[in-house]
Amino acid sequence: MKIQFAHIHIQGTDVAIFDAKPVSSSDANRASLLAQLTARARHSGLKVDKSALAYNEGGRTVFYGTPDLVRYLQQSGVPRWTHSFDV
C-alpha cells in the first residue's frame, strides 16, 4: 500500500500530514497509525516536529494529530502531497 504525505514547513515547524485512514476511528488506532507513519518519515531522513492524519470519513475530511496542527489544517485544508512511501 502506498501512503502519500506532505512534508512542509509551517511557521518554523517541520510537519508531516499523512493521507491515511485508520482501521477504526478509535483514538488508540489513530494514535498508533500516526506514530508508525511519523516514525517511518523520520527514519527516511525527514525532520518531523508535528504530524497529523488527513482522511475522508462520511463525506468530509477528518484530521487527527497534534492539536494546533489540526486546527491549522481545519482552516487551511489539506496541502498537496509531496512524498510517498510503501507500507
N, C-alpha and C positions, 0 to 999 in steps of 0.2 A: 504494500500500500504506500502510495506517495503522499506525503504531508507537505503542503505549501505553507510558507510563513513569510511574514515581513520582519526584517531586521532593520530597524530605523532608529534615528537619533531624535528624541523629543526633549526639548528644553534641558539639554545637558545630560540626558539619560539614555543609555542604550536599551532598547526594548525589543522584545520578540512577541509577535502576535501570530498564533498558530490557527490554521484552518482545520480544526479537528473537533469532532463531536464525540463526547464520551459515550460509553456503552449505556449508561443510565445517567440521569440528571442529579444523582446524589452528590452532595459535596465531597464525599470521600472519593468517588470515581473521578470527578472533575479535578480535584486536587492531585490525585495520583497521575492522571494523564498529563496535566500541566507540568508537574515535577519531572516526569520522564522526558517530555519534549524539551523542556528547558535544559535539562542535563545533556541531552543529545546535541542541542545547538551549541552549548558551551564546549562540549567535547570536540566539536568540529572546528573550534577555534574562535567562535564568536563571543564577544563580551555581551552579557545579558544581565542588566541590573533589575529589570522588571519584565514580567511576561503575562500573557493572557491568552485564553482560548476565544475564538470567534466562530460561531456556528449557527446554522439555521434550525429553528425549532418552532413548529406551529406557524410557519409563515413569517417569522420575524427573526432578526439577528440577535443572538444571545451572546453576552460577553461574560467571561469568568476569569478572575485573576486578581492582581494587585489592585486594591480598591481605587486609588487615584488614577491608575491607567484605565480601568474600566469606565470611570466617569468621563475621562477624556475621549475614549472610543465611542461612548454613547452619544457624545456631542458631535464628534468629527466623522464617525463612520469607520469602516474597515479600510485600511490602506491597501495599496497594491502589493501583491505578493512579490517578494524579491529573491527568495530562496526556496529550495525544496530538498527533502531527503526521503529515502525509502525506509520504512519500518517493518 
